[in-house]
Amino acid sequence: MSRQAFVKDTACFEAEDNSLFAIPATKLLTGTPPRDPQAPAARLANQFLRQNRGILQDFGISGNVHYDGTEVNIQLRTSGQVGALPLLSPTSGRPDYGLVIKPRFGWQGIGPMLGAMGWKIIPTPLRLPMLPRSDRKIPPWVLSTTILLRIQKLLEQMERRFEFVEADLNAPRGQVNWGKYATTRMPQADFLSVPCKFPDLRDDREIKGAIHYTLRKQLASLQSQRTAGVVVLQLMALCQNLLEKVREVPVTRPSQSALNSWLRGNVSTKAFREGIQAVEWTVDDRGLAGLGDLQGLPWVLPMDVFFEAWVETVVSQLAKKIGGTVRTGRQRQTITPLGWSPPYLGSQRYLLPDIIMEREQETIIFDAKYKNHWEEINREGWFGLDKELQERHRNDLLQVLAYSTVAESKRVVCCLAYPCRPHTWHSLIQRQRPFHKASVRAGTRRVDLVLTAMPMGIDVDEIFPVLASALGA
């Protein structure tokens, strides 16, 4: 069990996903510490867990109070989600604490990885109190990605309503200003210019003005981050395209009351709510929370989904080099229904491989597993693993082999991909053991099985040559 330290002079704790860590309960004490701090610390620890039970459960975190005879600790076991969440203080009842959860396998940082992955998946900001003393290690453009994509959806599904419009038409419509027509149009023989006032279905100009303000502010922020790489230039291009859709509406900085009224209004579509939240974050100058700086938005990112998107990125790069088409389970392109008889019985309704790459007479099926199996197998060996881990790995193998039944190509390769730490990857490369291969007969054809690692803290260009060799491509 690791003791992830309380970051000095801050109110944020740091942990890794899928890990057990301890927080000394004395960290919750305020004021002058008593002679024996363990008893009051234990009471505060139990209250701390009760107050934060809901948010901890939402993050899949379980907790208990442990006393080892000398010290009381709050033990928390994290799940497969990374992110940042606020925690209530048992003394003030306010979100005076925060917890930042990082990937246990390491990465280049969420910003560079999202850029390399082309925003296949992005963090989800949470509508919770801001974290205290968080940090800017997460670059601002990461939140800009979320905001711009939400604004794009909002504009696509913009609420529309009737507004009264005054215009000169070539035929009467609605209420006609006959006096103006008789005194200004007829004397000039302008008989086909009829001044009318009529209800028209138009975009909500007030919200569009707020969107215009949001996009201008985001563009200014992105322009200050040009040196961060091509991903920022791509975001700037997206921002410019969105600006073209609202350029005719004056820039309007929305008030908090206007934002609240839009969020409480009758429009309840997800795109509308999330779009207004994106406007609010921009108005308040919020950023995603990390470790070390001032305040930041709580956010969450499931690592199994993130790792699948990372494997998809590597496979897509490989397909560009060796040729082939890629279909993904993330976009529901690989789904194969299961037909039960009778239809109302049965369990699993379909097979959904993570990624399928096809070229000529070859099908390569990838299954991404965000698990520690690769590290354990290469450290302990198969026979050194405990029975439970062997059984879970065996289930992974059976699952990816079941996916081979959806392919009709002459050659089928099933690739089981696990994450690993960068130093493990480099060690395997030096020992020429970055992958393991096997084969199994399936009727008249042979199915090849590949076990390999896909480290997240390494450049894609360093990974796909090894992957190509493993696949015999």
C-alpha positions as CSV (number, residue, x, y, z in Angstrom):
1,M,0.0,0.0,0.0
2,S,1.3,3.4,-0.9
3,R,1.0,6.5,1.3
4,Q,0.4,9.2,-1.2
5,A,1.4,12.3,0.5
6,F,-0.7,15.3,1.3
7,V,0.9,17.9,-1.0
8,K,2.7,20.3,1.3
9,D,1.0,23.6,2.0
10,T,-2.0,22.6,-0.2
11,A,-5.3,20.8,0.4
12,C,-5.0,18.2,-2.4
13,F,-4.1,14.5,-2.1
14,E,-2.6,12.6,-4.9
15,A,-3.2,8.9,-5.8
16,E,-3.0,6.5,-8.8
17,D,-5.9,4.6,-10.3
18,N,-6.6,1.0,-9.1
19,S,-4.5,1.5,-6.0
20,L,-4.8,1.5,-2.2
21,F,-3.4,4.5,-0.5
22,A,-3.5,6.0,3.0
23,I,-4.0,9.5,4.3
24,P,-3.0,10.3,7.8
25,A,-6.1,11.3,9.7
26,T,-4.2,13.9,11.6
27,K,-4.2,15.9,8.3
28,L,-7.8,16.7,9.0
29,L,-7.0,18.4,12.3
30,T,-7.1,22.2,12.5
31,G,-5.7,24.6,15.0
32,T,-3.3,23.6,17.8
33,P,-2.9,19.8,17.8
34,P,-3.9,18.0,21.1
35,R,-1.4,16.0,23.1
36,D,-2.9,12.8,21.8
37,P,-4.2,13.6,18.3
38,Q,-5.2,10.1,17.2
39,A,-8.6,10.0,19.0
40,P,-10.0,13.2,17.6
41,A,-8.4,12.4,14.2
42,A,-10.2,9.1,14.2
43,R,-13.6,10.8,14.8
44,L,-12.8,13.3,12.0
45,A,-11.8,10.5,9.7
46,N,-15.1,8.6,10.1
47,Q,-17.0,11.9,9.6
48,F,-14.9,12.6,6.5
49,L,-15.9,9.3,4.9
50,R,-19.6,9.8,5.8
51,Q,-19.6,13.3,4.3
52,N,-17.9,12.3,1.1
53,R,-19.5,8.9,0.6
54,G,-21.5,10.0,-2.5
55,I,-18.7,11.6,-4.5
56,L,-16.3,8.7,-3.6
57,Q,-18.9,6.2,-4.8
58,D,-19.4,8.1,-8.0
59,F,-15.6,7.8,-8.7
60,G,-15.7,4.1,-7.7
61,I,-13.6,4.8,-4.6
62,S,-14.1,2.7,-1.4
63,G,-12.8,3.8,2.0
64,N,-12.3,2.8,5.6
65,V,-10.6,4.0,8.7
66,H,-7.6,1.9,9.8
67,Y,-5.6,2.0,13.1
68,D,-2.3,0.2,13.1
69,G,-1.7,0.7,16.8
70,T,0.2,3.9,16.5
71,E,-1.5,6.0,13.8
72,V,-5.0,6.4,12.3
73,N,-5.2,6.4,8.5
74,I,-8.0,6.9,6.0
75,Q,-7.5,4.1,3.5
76,L,-9.0,4.7,0.0
77,R,-9.0,2.2,-2.9
78,T,-9.3,3.9,-6.3
79,S,-11.0,2.4,-9.4
80,G,-10.1,2.7,-13.1
81,Q,-11.0,6.3,-13.3
82,V,-8.6,9.3,-13.3
83,G,-9.5,12.8,-12.6
84,A,-9.9,15.4,-9.8
85,L,-12.7,15.6,-7.3
86,P,-13.4,18.0,-4.3
87,L,-13.8,16.6,-0.8
88,L,-15.7,18.1,2.1
89,S,-13.9,19.0,5.3
90,P,-15.4,17.4,8.4
91,T,-14.6,20.6,10.4
92,S,-15.9,23.3,8.0
93,G,-18.3,21.3,5.8
94,R,-16.8,23.1,2.8
95,P,-14.9,21.5,-0.2
96,D,-11.5,22.4,1.4
97,Y,-9.8,19.2,0.2
98,G,-9.3,17.7,-3.2
99,L,-8.1,14.3,-4.6
100,V,-6.2,14.1,-7.9
101,I,-6.0,10.6,-9.4
102,K,-3.3,9.8,-12.0
103,P,-2.8,6.8,-14.3
104,R,-0.7,4.1,-12.6
105,F,1.2,3.3,-15.8
106,G,2.4,6.8,-16.4
107,W,1.9,9.0,-19.5
108,Q,3.3,12.1,-21.2
109,G,0.5,14.1,-19.6
110,I,-3.1,14.4,-20.6
111,G,-2.5,17.4,-22.9
112,P,0.1,15.8,-25.2
113,M,-1.8,12.5,-25.3
114,L,-5.1,14.0,-26.2
115,G,-3.4,15.9,-29.0
116,A,-1.7,12.8,-30.3
117,M,-5.0,10.9,-30.2
118,G,-6.9,13.6,-32.1
119,W,-9.5,14.1,-29.3
120,K,-11.0,10.6,-29.7
121,I,-11.9,10.9,-26.0
122,I,-11.7,14.0,-23.7
123,P,-12.1,14.5,-20.0
124,T,-15.6,15.2,-18.7
125,P,-15.7,18.3,-16.5
126,L,-18.0,17.8,-13.5
127,R,-20.6,20.3,-12.1
128,L,-19.1,20.2,-8.6
129,P,-17.3,22.8,-6.5
130,M,-13.9,23.9,-7.6
131,L,-10.9,22.1,-6.2
132,P,-8.7,24.1,-3.8
133,R,-5.1,24.9,-4.9
134,S,-5.1,22.7,-8.0
135,D,-2.7,23.2,-10.8
136,R,-2.0,24.2,-14.4
137,K,0.1,21.2,-15.3
138,I,-2.9,20.4,-17.4
139,P,-2.6,22.9,-20.3
140,P,-5.6,25.3,-20.8
141,W,-6.2,24.0,-24.4
142,V,-7.4,20.7,-23.0
143,L,-10.4,22.4,-21.5
144,S,-10.7,24.5,-24.7
145,T,-11.2,21.2,-26.6
146,T,-14.1,20.3,-24.4
147,I,-15.6,23.8,-24.7
148,L,-15.3,24.0,-28.5
149,L,-16.8,20.6,-29.1
150,R,-19.7,21.5,-26.8
151,I,-20.3,24.8,-28.5
152,Q,-20.2,23.1,-31.9
153,K,-23.1,20.8,-30.7
154,L,-25.0,23.7,-29.2
155,L,-24.9,25.6,-32.5
156,E,-26.0,22.5,-34.3
157,Q,-29.0,22.1,-32.0
158,M,-29.6,25.8,-31.2
159,E,-33.0,26.5,-29.6
160,R,-35.1,28.4,-32.0
161,R,-38.0,30.7,-31.2
162,F,-40.3,33.2,-32.8
163,E,-39.2,36.9,-32.8
164,F,-41.0,39.9,-34.3
165,V,-39.1,41.2,-37.3
166,E,-39.5,44.4,-39.2
167,A,-38.6,44.2,-42.9
168,D,-39.5,45.5,-46.4
169,L,-41.2,42.7,-48.4
170,N,-42.5,42.6,-51.9
171,A,-46.0,41.4,-50.6
172,P,-47.9,42.2,-47.4
173,R,-47.2,39.9,-44.4
174,G,-48.3,40.2,-40.8
175,Q,-48.8,43.8,-39.7
176,V,-48.3,46.3,-42.5
177,N,-47.3,49.9,-41.8
178,W,-49.7,51.4,-44.4
179,G,-49.0,54.9,-43.4
180,K,-45.3,54.5,-44.0
181,Y,-46.0,52.7,-47.3
182,A,-48.3,55.5,-48.5
183,T,-46.0,58.4,-47.5
184,T,-42.5,57.0,-48.3
185,R,-42.9,54.1,-50.8
186,M,-45.7,55.1,-53.1
187,P,-44.4,58.6,-53.9
188,Q,-41.1,57.0,-55.0
189,A,-43.0,54.4,-57.1
190,D,-41.5,51.7,-54.9
191,F,-44.7,49.6,-54.9
192,L,-42.9,46.3,-54.1
193,S,-41.3,47.5,-50.9
194,V,-44.0,46.9,-48.2
195,P,-42.9,47.7,-44.6
196,C,-44.1,44.8,-42.5
197,K,-43.8,43.5,-38.9
198,F,-44.2,39.7,-38.6
199,P,-43.2,36.8,-36.3
200,D,-40.2,34.9,-37.6
201,L,-38.5,31.7,-36.4
202,R,-34.9,32.8,-35.6
203,D,-32.0,31.6,-33.6
204,D,-31.8,32.9,-30.0
205,R,-29.7,36.0,-30.5
206,E,-28.9,36.5,-26.8
207,I,-27.4,33.0,-26.5
208,K,-25.6,33.4,-29.8
209,G,-24.1,36.6,-28.5
210,A,-22.8,34.7,-25.4
211,I,-21.4,32.0,-27.7
212,H,-19.7,34.7,-29.7
213,Y,-18.1,36.0,-26.5
214,T,-17.0,32.5,-25.6
215,L,-15.4,31.8,-28.9
216,R,-13.6,35.1,-29.0
217,K,-12.2,34.4,-25.5
218,Q,-11.2,30.8,-26.4
219,L,-9.5,32.0,-29.6
220,A,-7.4,34.5,-27.6
221,S,-6.4,31.8,-25.2
222,L,-5.4,29.4,-28.0
223,Q,-3.4,32.1,-29.8
224,S,-1.2,32.5,-26.7
225,Q,-0.5,28.7,-26.8
226,R,0.7,28.4,-30.4
227,T,4.0,26.9,-29.3
228,A,2.2,23.9,-27.8
229,G,2.0,22.1,-31.1
230,V,-0.2,21.4,-34.1
231,V,-3.1,20.4,-31.9
232,V,-3.5,24.0,-30.8
233,L,-3.5,25.1,-34.5
234,Q,-6.3,22.6,-35.2
235,L,-8.3,24.0,-32.3
236,M,-7.8,27.5,-33.6
237,A,-9.1,26.5,-37.0
238,L,-12.2,24.9,-35.4
239,C,-12.8,28.0,-33.3
240,Q,-12.6,30.2,-36.5
241,N,-15.1,28.0,-38.3
242,L,-17.5,28.3,-35.3
243,L,-17.1,32.1,-35.2
244,E,-18.3,32.3,-38.8
245,K,-21.7,31.0,-37.6
246,V,-22.2,33.8,-35.0
247,R,-20.2,36.6,-36.6
248,E,-23.4,38.6,-37.4
249,V,-24.5,38.7,-33.7
250,P,-22.8,41.3,-31.4
251,V,-20.5,39.9,-28.7
252,T,-22.3,39.8,-25.4
253,R,-20.8,38.8,-22.0
254,P,-23.6,36.9,-20.3
255,S,-24.5,37.7,-16.7
256,Q,-24.7,34.9,-14.1
257,S,-28.5,35.4,-13.9
258,A,-28.8,34.9,-17.6
259,L,-26.7,31.7,-17.4
260,N,-28.8,30.4,-14.5
261,S,-32.1,31.2,-16.4
262,W,-30.9,29.3,-19.5
263,L,-29.9,26.3,-17.4
264,R,-33.2,26.3,-15.5
265,G,-35.3,26.9,-18.6
266,N,-37.6,24.5,-20.4
267,V,-34.9,23.4,-22.8
268,S,-33.5,20.2,-21.3
269,T,-31.4,18.6,-24.2
270,K,-28.0,17.4,-23.2
271,A,-26.3,19.5,-25.9
272,F,-28.0,22.7,-24.7
273,R,-27.1,22.1,-21.0
274,E,-23.5,21.2,-21.8
275,G,-23.1,24.1,-24.2
276,I,-24.3,26.6,-21.6
277,Q,-21.9,25.1,-19.0
278,A,-19.1,25.6,-21.5
279,V,-20.0,29.3,-21.8
280,E,-20.1,29.5,-18.0
281,W,-16.6,28.0,-17.6
282,T,-15.2,30.5,-20.1
283,V,-16.9,33.5,-18.4
284,D,-15.4,32.3,-15.0
285,D,-11.9,31.6,-16.4
286,R,-11.9,28.0,-15.2
287,G,-9.4,25.3,-16.0
288,L,-9.1,21.6,-15.3
289,A,-7.8,20.7,-11.9
290,G,-4.5,19.0,-11.3
291,L,-1.8,19.5,-8.6
292,G,-0.1,22.6,-7.4
293,D,-1.7,25.9,-8.6
294,L,-4.9,27.7,-7.6
295,Q,-8.3,26.4,-8.4
296,G,-9.7,24.1,-11.1
297,L,-12.7,22.2,-12.4
298,P,-13.4,18.7,-11.2
299,W,-13.1,16.2,-14.0
300,V,-13.2,12.4,-14.7
301,L,-11.8,10.2,-17.4
302,P,-12.3,6.3,-17.5
303,M,-8.9,4.8,-18.2
304,D,-10.3,1.7,-19.9
305,V,-11.9,3.9,-22.6
306,F,-8.9,6.2,-22.7
307,F,-6.5,3.2,-23.3
308,E,-8.8,1.8,-26.0
309,A,-8.6,5.1,-27.8
310,W,-4.8,5.1,-27.4
311,V,-4.6,1.6,-29.0
312,E,-6.9,2.9,-31.7
313,T,-4.5,5.7,-32.4
314,V,-1.5,3.4,-32.7
315,V,-3.3,1.0,-35.0
316,S,-4.5,3.9,-37.2
317,Q,-0.9,5.0,-37.6
318,L,0.1,1.5,-38.5
319,A,-2.7,1.2,-41.1
320,K,-1.4,4.4,-42.8
321,K,2.1,2.8,-43.0
322,I,1.2,-0.7,-44.2
323,G,-2.2,-0.1,-45.8
324,G,-5.6,-1.2,-44.5
325,T,-8.9,0.1,-43.2
326,V,-9.7,0.5,-39.5
327,R,-13.1,0.0,-37.8
328,T,-13.7,0.7,-34.2
329,G,-16.0,-0.4,-31.4
330,R,-16.0,3.1,-30.0
331,Q,-18.0,4.1,-33.1
332,R,-20.0,0.9,-33.1
333,Q,-18.5,-0.1,-36.4
334,T,-17.4,-3.6,-35.3
335,I,-20.7,-4.8,-33.8
336,T,-21.9,-8.4,-34.6
337,P,-25.3,-9.4,-33.3
338,L,-25.9,-12.7,-31.6
339,G,-29.1,-14.5,-32.7
340,W,-30.7,-16.3,-29.8
341,S,-33.6,-18.8,-30.2
342,P,-36.1,-17.9,-29.0
343,P,-35.0,-14.2,-29.2
344,Y,-36.3,-13.2,-25.8
345,L,-33.9,-15.6,-24.1
346,G,-30.1,-15.4,-23.9
347,S,-27.7,-13.0,-22.4
348,Q,-25.1,-11.1,-24.4
349,R,-26.7,-9.6,-27.5
350,Y,-23.7,-8.9,-29.6
351,L,-19.9,-9.1,-30.0
352,L,-18.1,-5.8,-30.1
353,P,-14.3,-6.0,-30.8
354,D,-12.4,-2.8,-29.8
355,I,-10.6,-2.4,-33.2
356,I,-10.5,-4.3,-36.5
357,M,-7.9,-3.6,-39.2
358,E,-8.5,-5.3,-42.6
359,R,-6.3,-5.5,-45.7
360,E,-6.7,-7.9,-48.6
361,Q,-7.0,-11.4,-47.2
362,E,-6.0,-10.5,-43.6
363,T,-8.1,-9.4,-40.6
364,I,-6.4,-8.2,-37.4
365,I,-8.6,-7.9,-34.3
366,F,-7.4,-5.8,-31.3
367,D,-8.7,-6.0,-27.8
368,A,-7.4,-3.3,-25.4
369,K,-7.3,-4.3,-21.7
370,Y,-6.4,-1.6,-19.2
371,K,-5.0,-4.2,-16.7
372,N,-1.7,-4.9,-15.0
373,H,-1.4,-8.4,-16.6
374,W,1.5,-7.6,-18.9
375,E,3.6,-6.2,-16.1
376,E,2.8,-9.2,-13.9
377,I,3.5,-11.8,-16.6
378,N,6.8,-10.3,-17.5
379,R,7.9,-9.9,-13.9
380,E,6.6,-13.2,-12.4
381,G,6.1,-15.5,-15.4
382,W,2.9,-17.4,-16.0
383,F,3.5,-19.9,-13.2
384,G,4.4,-17.2,-10.8
385,L,1.0,-15.6,-11.1
386,D,-1.7,-16.2,-8.5
387,K,-4.7,-18.3,-9.6
388,E,-7.1,-15.3,-9.8
389,L,-4.9,-13.4,-12.1
390,Q,-4.3,-16.4,-14.3
391,E,-8.1,-16.9,-14.6
392,R,-8.7,-13.3,-15.5
393,H,-6.0,-13.4,-18.2
394,R,-7.4,-16.7,-19.5
395,N,-10.8,-15.0,-19.9
396,D,-9.1,-12.2,-21.8
397,L,-7.6,-14.7,-24.2
398,L,-11.0,-16.5,-24.7
399,Q,-12.7,-13.2,-25.4
400,V,-10.3,-12.1,-28.1
401,L,-10.3,-15.6,-29.7
402,A,-14.1,-15.5,-29.7
403,Y,-13.9,-12.3,-31.8
404,S,-12.0,-14.3,-34.5
405,T,-15.2,-16.0,-35.4
406,V,-16.5,-12.7,-37.0
407,A,-13.7,-12.7,-39.6
408,E,-13.8,-14.6,-42.9
409,S,-10.3,-13.7,-44.1
410,K,-7.7,-16.4,-44.9
411,R,-5.4,-15.0,-42.2
412,V,-6.8,-13.8,-38.8
413,V,-4.7,-12.3,-36.1
414,C,-6.0,-11.6,-32.6
415,C,-4.0,-9.1,-30.6
416,L,-4.4,-8.6,-26.9
417,A,-2.9,-5.3,-25.9
418,Y,-2.1,-4.3,-22.3
419,P,-0.5,-1.0,-21.0
420,C,2.9,-1.0,-19.3
421,R,5.2,1.6,-17.8
422,P,7.8,3.2,-20.1
423,H,10.8,1.7,-18.3
424,T,9.2,-1.8,-18.7
425,W,8.8,-1.2,-22.4
426,H,12.4,-0.2,-22.9
427,S,13.6,-3.2,-20.8
428,L,11.5,-5.5,-23.0
429,I,12.9,-3.9,-26.2
430,Q,16.5,-4.5,-25.0
431,R,15.7,-8.1,-24.2
432,Q,13.8,-8.5,-27.5
433,R,10.6,-9.6,-25.7
434,P,8.1,-6.8,-26.5
435,F,5.5,-9.4,-27.6
436,H,4.5,-13.0,-27.4
437,K,3.0,-15.1,-30.2
438,A,1.0,-18.3,-30.4
439,S,-1.4,-19.9,-33.0
440,V,-4.4,-22.1,-32.9
441,R,-6.2,-24.1,-35.6
442,A,-9.7,-23.0,-36.5
443,G,-11.0,-25.6,-39.0
444,T,-9.0,-25.2,-42.2
445,R,-7.5,-21.9,-41.2
446,R,-5.0,-20.8,-38.5
447,V,-5.6,-18.0,-36.0
448,D,-2.5,-16.2,-34.8
449,L,-2.5,-14.8,-31.2
450,V,-0.3,-11.9,-30.2
451,L,0.2,-10.5,-26.7
452,T,1.8,-7.1,-26.6
453,A,2.2,-3.9,-24.6
454,M,1.2,-0.4,-25.7
455,P,2.9,2.1,-23.2
456,M,1.1,5.4,-23.0
457,G,4.2,7.5,-22.1
458,I,6.0,6.8,-25.4
459,D,5.7,8.4,-28.8
460,V,3.4,6.6,-31.3
461,D,6.2,6.4,-33.9
462,E,8.3,4.3,-31.5
463,I,5.5,1.8,-30.9
464,F,4.0,0.9,-34.3
465,P,7.3,-0.6,-35.8
466,V,7.3,-3.1,-32.9
467,L,3.6,-3.7,-33.4
468,A,4.1,-4.3,-37.2
469,S,6.8,-6.8,-36.4
470,A,4.6,-8.6,-33.9
471,L,1.7,-8.8,-36.4
472,G,4.0,-10.0,-39.2
473,A,2.8,-7.1,-41.3
